[in-house]
Structure formats: structure tokens, C-alpha cells
Amino acid sequence: MEAIAAPLIVLADLWAIVRTLRSDANTRQKILWVAIVLLLPFIGVVAWILFGPS
């Protein structure tokens, strides 16, 4: 199970980071969201999905 979960979390993190960097958010918000996703991989992606820039 862990062997499947880890790559999925990494892919979700990368997806969230790319989407954040391509968003219309200002630079400060982008840096903050990328840091959150990198520092808190699973929770960061969930928070990004719920509250992140569109």
C-alpha cells in the first residue's frame, strides 16, 4: 500500500505546484502555496485543493 501511496502523493504535489505557478495569483501567494505543498505533502495538497488559487 505504501509503495502505491508515495508516488501518488509525489504526483499530486507536482500537479499542485505546476497549477499554482500557472495561476493568476500574485507571487507571494504562489511562494506560500508551493512552500505549504512541499513542507506538508499530503495535507498541503488537500489544503491546496480546498483553498488554493484557481
One Martini backbone bead per residue (centre of mass of N, CA, C, O) as a GRO file, in nm:
protein
   54
    1MET     BB    1   0.058   0.062  -0.022
    2GLU     BB    2   0.303   0.259   0.009
    3ALA     BB    3   0.407   0.212  -0.287
    4ILE     BB    4   0.154   0.376  -0.400
    5ALA     BB    5   0.122   0.642  -0.232
    6ALA     BB    6   0.386   0.800  -0.277
    7PRO     BB    7   0.365   0.860  -0.586
    8LEU     BB    8   0.088   1.003  -0.567
    9ILE     BB    9   0.182   1.237  -0.390
   10VAL     BB   10   0.399   1.344  -0.577
   11LEU     BB   11   0.210   1.401  -0.816
   12ALA     BB   12   0.022   1.594  -0.663
   13ASP     BB   13   0.236   1.799  -0.592
   14LEU     BB   14   0.324   1.870  -0.881
   15TRP     BB   15   0.047   1.959  -0.977
   16ALA     BB   16   0.007   2.189  -0.771
   17ILE     BB   17   0.257   2.352  -0.846
   18VAL     BB   18   0.196   2.402  -1.143
   19ARG     BB   19  -0.082   2.533  -1.101
   20THR     BB   20   0.022   2.765  -0.926
   21LEU     BB   21   0.231   2.889  -1.129
   22ARG     BB   22  -0.017   2.930  -1.351
   23SER     BB   23  -0.156   3.125  -1.196
   24ASP     BB   24  -0.301   3.452  -1.095
   25ALA     BB   25  -0.140   3.480  -0.866
   26ASN     BB   26   0.062   3.609  -0.665
   27THR     BB   27   0.382   3.561  -0.570
   28ARG     BB   28   0.334   3.519  -0.267
   29GLN     BB   29   0.117   3.297  -0.296
   30LYS     BB   30   0.286   3.097  -0.453
   31ILE     BB   31   0.508   3.056  -0.244
   32LEU     BB   32   0.326   2.960  -0.016
   33TRP     BB   33   0.200   2.710  -0.160
   34VAL     BB   34   0.460   2.564  -0.228
   35ALA     BB   35   0.559   2.537   0.065
   36ILE     BB   36   0.320   2.377   0.173
   37VAL     BB   37   0.343   2.134  -0.020
   38LEU     BB   38   0.641   2.061   0.055
   39LEU     BB   39   0.610   2.042   0.378
   40LEU     BB   40   0.295   1.917   0.328
   41PRO     BB   41   0.214   1.695   0.118
   42PHE     BB   42  -0.080   1.600   0.186
   43ILE     BB   43  -0.207   1.846   0.331
   44GLY     BB   44  -0.128   2.056   0.115
   45VAL     BB   45  -0.305   1.942  -0.114
   46VAL     BB   46  -0.573   1.960   0.028
   47ALA     BB   47  -0.560   2.265   0.082
   48TRP     BB   48  -0.528   2.346  -0.213
   49ILE     BB   49  -0.798   2.232  -0.312
   50LEU     BB   50  -0.975   2.408  -0.110
   51PHE     BB   51  -0.784   2.712  -0.109
   52GLY     BB   52  -0.651   2.763  -0.360
   53PRO     BB   53  -0.565   2.873  -0.646
   54SER     BB   54  -0.724   2.908  -0.977
   0.00000   0.00000   0.00000
